[in-house]
Amino acid sequence: MQNIPHTPVLYREVLESFKNIEEGIIIDCTMGYGGHSSMILEANPNIKLIAIDQDQTAIDFSTERLVKFGKRVTIRKGRFSQIIKDILGEVDVKNIKGVLADIGVSSLQLDQKDRGFSYESENLDMRMDKGSKLTASEVVNEYSQGELEHILLEYGELRNYKKIASEIVENRPFSSAKNLSDTLKSHMPHGKKIHPATLLMQAIRIEVNDELGELKSLLESLEEARFSNAIVSIISFHSLEDRIVKQTFSKWKKSCLCPIDAMRCECGNNNSLGKILSKKPIMAQDDELKENVRSRSAKMRTFKMEN
């Protein structure tokens, strides 16, 4: 029997968002270790599910975990930004009734120190796909100070990004995430709930895996698909991702796309793709927060595409 590594975040809320889907296909863009996928398949017995992941370790695990669902499950390896395009070109979009994306690093990836995601890791890797070329080591040890300043400000939202970038350049090369976090610990913001190196590691991880680019590409593909009746639920873990999702959903709901200063509507006023189902982000309930500390940062937004 498999040792299930963790319970997925917002599991009740995810099931609630897809509860009225009686048939068709649901796409889990970020399968991970199959938590959300298995729950969705159990709760929606007549649907089929296409699961995507770029981490071969996760695929190996979830292939075994989901085998009991037989032909109801198809697993695809690769970045979800590309695989979703392939799927939309292969499957009648009328049959796709739900899309889920749980953006960010998985709990098991964080816990496996050899993957280099944790500030306690003895290496600098952070690749979600081990076949990718760019590693955290290259970012930390080879990027220019200006490039480091950019990712620390844009992806880590660190106020003293210039000082941190300077310290990295002056003290490199770094061989491990632990060495990096220990060296820069005094320059990191200190809060009660997160490790001082969290935002630093976040910024580097986003750069290595192009996480924001992946999210934007996914949303663009979903917009182009023009689903007739589908639920899209996106779970994010920091403000950058949540902002992208919020702004995209706001754009999708607009019927008129004319400039705000236009004298009259010239776009036809029929451009709305559907409606926002969660005006405010959905967050974990108190009991989940107690059981899973990583759920405290999770925010889910849901949109119903009705075009």
N, C-alpha and C positions, 0 to 999 in steps of 0.2 A: 504494500500500500504506500502511496506517495505521502511525503510529509508536506502538507500545504504550507507555503512560506508565509502567507499573510492574507488578511481579509481586505478586499478592495475598499477604497474610500467611497463614501456616499452610496453604499450598496442599496439601501432602501429607496433612496431618491432616484437612482438610476432605474430600478425596477418600476417605480411609479411613473417615470416619464415614458416608458415603453409598454405600460400595462394594457393598453387598448389595441395593440397590434396583434391581430389574430392570425395573420398569414403573411407570406412574402419573405423578404430578406432584411436582416439587420446586419450592418457592417460595424465590427469592433475594430477601429483603426489602430488601437494600441493594446493588443491582446495581453502582453506581459505574461503573467503566470496563470492566465485563464480565469481569474476570479469573477470579473464582470461577465465574461462570455458564458461560463457555466451557469451562473445565476439566471441570465437572460434566457438561455435554452431551457432551463427547468421551468421558469415561470411562463414562458410562451411556447407551449409544446408543439405548435403547428408551424413555427417559423424555421427558416434556415439561417445560418449565420456564416458570414465570411470574416475571418479574423486575420489581422495584419500585425506583423512585428518584424523588426530588423535584427533582433538579438537571437542568435541561434540557440543559446542556452534556454531562453524563454520558450522558443518554438519546440525544442526537444521535450521540455517539461510539459507544456500545454498539449502537445500532440497526444501524450499518454493520458493526461488528465481529461481530455475531451473525447477520448476514443469511444466512450460509452454512448455518445450521441450519434455515432455512425456517420451516415452520409448527410446528416443535417449540418455538418461542419466542414468548411473548407479553410485551410490555413495558407496564407501567402506570405512569403518572406520578402522584405524590402522596406524602404522608407514609405510611410503611408502617403506622402505627397505624390509619389509616382504610382504606387499600386492602386490608389483610389482612381486615378485617371484610367488605368488599364481596366479596372472593374467596370467603370462607367461606360467604357467602350465595348465591353463584352456582354453585359447584362442589360436587359430592358429596364430602364430607370423606373418604369411603372411598378416593378416588383420590389423595388427598394423602399422599405417603409421606415427604416430607422438607421441613424448613424451615431455612433458613440466614439468620442476621443478623450482619453484620460492622459492629458499632456504632462510630460515630465519624466523624471527618473523613477524607476520602480523601487520598492522597499528592498527587494532582494539584491538589486544592483548596488544599492547603498551599503547593504550589509556585507557584500562580498568585497573584502578589502583589496583583492588582487585586481579589481576592475578600476580602481583609482578614483572612484566618485567620492569616497569619504575622506574627511580631513585627517583620518587616522591611517590612510592607505600608505603603503610602502613604495608605491610607484605613482606615475603621473600618466594616466591613460584617458579615462572618462568617455571612451567611445561606446555608444550604444550598440553599434555594429562593429565588431572587432575587425572586419575587413576594410573599414574606412581608413583613409590615409592620415588625416589630421588627428593628432593626439594632443592631450593637455601639455605634454612635455614640449612639443613644438611651439605651442602658444606661449607658454611661460618662458621658455629659454631662447626663442628665436624671434618673437614678435618685437617690433621696435617699441620704444617707449610711447610714441604717439598712438600706435595700434592698441597697446595695452590700456592706455588712458581711455580710449574709445569704448572698449568692451567693459571696462570697470564702471564707467559712467552710464552707458546705455543699458547694459545687461545686469549690472550689480547695483546700480543706482547709489553708488558710494560717493559721498560728498567729498572726501579727501582722495579722490581717484588719482590725482597727480602725484601725491606723496607716495601712495601705494605702488603705483607704476614705477616710480623712481627707485623705491626700495627693492622691487623685484629685479630691475636692471642691475643695480649695484651689488646684489647678493647672489645672482645666478652664476653658474647653473644650479638648478634644483633637481634632485633625483626622485623625490617623493612628495606626495601631497602633504604628508605629515611635516616634513621639513619646511615646506612652503607655508603652511598654516602657522607653525610654531614661530617662524621667523617674522611673520607679519602680524602676529596676534596683537601686539601692542598698538597697532595702527588701525585695528578693526573696531567697528561699533560694538559695544558690549550691552547686551540685553539679557533679560531674565529667561526668555523662552528659547532663544537660539544660540548656537555656538558662534563665537566671534568670526570664524572663518566662513560661515554659511554663505554670505553674499558674494564673497570672493570666489568660492567654489562654484556657485551658481553662475556667475558671469563667465567663467572659463568653460563650464559645461555647455552653456548655451552656444558659445562660439564654436566649440568642437563639433557639436551635433546640429548646428544651424537650426535650433529649435523654433525660433520665431519665424524664420523663413519657411520651415515645414508647416507651421500652423497657418500662415498666410496662404500658402499654396493649396492646402487642404480646403480652406474656406472658399478660395477662388474656384476650385474644381466643383464644389458643392453648389456654388452660385450658378455656374455655367450649366450644371446638370438639369436644372429646372424641374425638380421633382413635383409630382402632382399632389402627393399626400405623404409626407415623411417627417418624422421627428428627428431633429438634430440636437444632441446634447454634448456639450463640451465642458470638461472638467479641467480647470487650470489651477496652478499653485503659486503664482505670484502676479503682481500687478501688471506687468508688461503683457503677459498672455491674456489676462482678464480684460484688459483695455482693448486689445485687438478684437476679442470675441464680442465685447459689448458694442464697439463701434461698428463692427460688421453686421451684427444683428439689427442695429438701428438703421443701417443703410438698407438692409433687406426688406424692412417693413415699410419703407417709404414708397408711396404711390407716385408722387411727383418728384422728378429728379432735376427740375429746372433750377437755375441759380436763384438764390434767395432774393436777388434784386430784379428778377424778371418781371416785366409788366403783366404778362399773362402766361399761362401754362402752354408749352409747345411740345411737351414730351408725351402727351396722351393721357397722363395721370392714371396709368394702369400698370405701373412697374413694380408694385408690391409683390414680394415672393411669399408672403404669409404673415404670421404674427408671432410676436415674442410671448412665450408662455411663462417666462420668469423675469419680471421687470427688475427684480433685485436678485443678486446671485444666491443660489441655494447653498447652504452650508451645513456642516455636520451637526447632528443633535448631541445633546450633552452626554448621553451614554456612549456614543461612538467616540467622542473627544476623550473620554476617560480610558477607553479601551485601546485607542489608536492615536497616539500623539501627533502622527504625521497628517491626520485628517484636519488639523486645526487650520491649515493653510488652503484647504481645498475649497474651490468655488465652482459651482455648476450653473451654466446658463442653457436654456432650452428654447428652441425655435421650431415652430410648425410650418413647414413649407407647403404652400397650397397653390402654387402657380398653375 
